[in-house]
């Protein structure tokens, strides 16, 4: 899994690519975008993964989250 500080895979990467069963550290975007790329090689099958996120805003009355 690779986490980027922006809206695409050309944005700056946050940390190194993460793999295996170790949890990556919490990440905070410097903007209102965070791009996550997950890739599996199909060599090992398991139950899947879980992604948790908290959306926050400096503007306390509006937080918009889009997941695609």
N, C-alpha and C positions, 0 to 999 in steps of 0.2 A: 504494500500500500504506500502510495506517495501522496503527501499533503502539500498543496501549493497555496501561497499567500496571495490569492487573486482569483480571477474568474476563468483561468485556463491553465493548461499544462506548460505554457510559456511563462507563467508567473514565477516569482522566486519560490524555491522549495523551502518548506519548513522542516528542518532536520534532515536526516538521511531517510532513504526508503526503509520501510518497516516490513519485516517478514517473520515467519515463525509464529510461535504462540505467546510471545511477549507483548504486553500492552505498550503502545507508544505513549509518550508523555502527552499531557493536555496541551493543546495548541490554541493560540488566539490570533485571529486575523487582524491586520492593521487597517483593514477596510471593511466593507460590508459583503465581501466575497471570500469564499474558501472553496478551493477545488480539490476533490479527493479522487484519486485514481486507484482502483482496486483491480488486481490481475491475479488469476489463478492458473496454474499450469496443469491442473487435473491429475497430478501424480498421487496426491493424498486426498481422500474424501473424508469429510467431517460434517458436523451439524451446521456449520455456517459461521457467521460472525454477527456482532452487535455493534452498532454505532450510536453513540449518545452525543447530543449537542445541546447547548444552551444559547439561545439568541438574546443578545442584549443590545441596547442602543443608548447613546448619549441623549437622544431625544426620547424621553420617558413615555410618551404617549403613542409611539408608533414603532413596531417591530414587524417586519415582513420576512417570512421564511419561504423559500422556494426549493423544493427537492425534486430533481428529475432523474 
